[in-house]
Amino acid sequence: MNAQAHDDFARHVRGYLYVFYALLFGTLVTVGASYIPFGGNRAINIAVALFIAISKASLVACYFMHLISERKMIYGILGFTAFFFIGLMFLTLWSFSDFPRHTVTH
Amino acid sequence: MDIPYTVAPRPDTGLYNAKVGIWLFLASEVMLFGALFSTYILLRVGAPEGSWPHGWLNIPLGTLNTLVLITSSITTVMAWASCKMNQFGRFKVFHACTLLLALTFVGIKSYEYHDKFTHYEITLKDGRFADGHLLRSAPDHVVIHGRVVTDRTDLADLRAPTASHQSEEVTLPRAEIKKMESYGPWHNTYLAIYFTLTGLHALHVIGGAIVIGFLWGPGSGLWRRDPERFTNRVEVSGLFWHFVDLVWIFLFPVLYLL
């Protein structure tokens, strides 16, 4: 490996460390936010926790799994996966319209 | 005959074969965990108001396990970067850390499981409920460290502002006990999905640790013969490990905090 490539990797390593610190911080924020009552509205707690989780997952996927600079082939595979994953989630949500309203307590 | 495209990129995909393979495998894993997450949503949204358990898991231990797994992710990516920078010694150190962190994660998870299997809900014949950890079991009585409540819904939300956390040693004659059940996966739907999700995830951690252990130990001989191919193996195993971390990033808030 030449010196230029070595320096490039050293720069990448610094980036990994920043992502690591962000993940640690995000974890502590997630725990802290779960103790905030938000006026007794649990839906806000859920939204905040999921927002932080998605942000953390994006950091892992983009930097540790190198999705930020990957080949088109991988994006294609993940595009199909995302389509079916979102479909799966929506199927679950839509299934609630199959229940008579009084049997499901939201 | 050599396996083709273990190092050089395949002309049509632009990637070495193992990388395409691991991403296809991870795509199937997304659907596997996605199906279980959608099951969780279905069970939770369909549960009667106020009955879904909240605060049943140990948040400090869950937080610690999250930090352990995140740290193992950085040691994994650093192990791969060390191979790329031709620093095999550093690779060994980083992946030894990954293995130790994986063992720590499984150890903490085992402790949490043990805690649940020794935690009992006891229905008494007078209609009350005793709840706590089993201390002693004798032929004529049991002793738990917990509390007795009259309304079972008091046991559901342990993080509610009105929830009582007073525990004491309670002796219960067996003649007064109608039913006694531990907090195993059979106890309710919450624990069923908790054990299914975390059990499957723990199996992934163990599987990943075995592969990383192989690359750290007997499989590391490949570094001398074909360092680029070895580095690609480290990258592929690392992608799996990051996926395992990624799944836990969602499991932790969903099961422990919300």
Interface residues (C-beta under 8 A of the other chain):
Chain A: M1 H6 F9 A10 H12 V13 Y16 L17 V19 F20 L23 L24 T27 L28 T30 V31 S34 P37 R42 N45 I46 A49 L50 I52 A53 K56 A57 V60 A61 F64 M65 R71 K72 M73 I74 I77 L78 F80 T81 F84 F85 L88 M89 L91 T92 L93 S95 F96 F99 V104 T105 H106
Chain B: T13 G14 L15 K19 V20 W23 L24 A27 V30 M31 G34 A35 F37 S38 T39 I41 L42 V45 G46 A47 P48 E49 I59 T63 T66 L67 I70 T71 S73 I74 T76 V77 M78 A81 K84 M85 N86 P161 G238 L239 H242 F243 D245 L246 I249 F250 F252 P253 V254 L257 L258
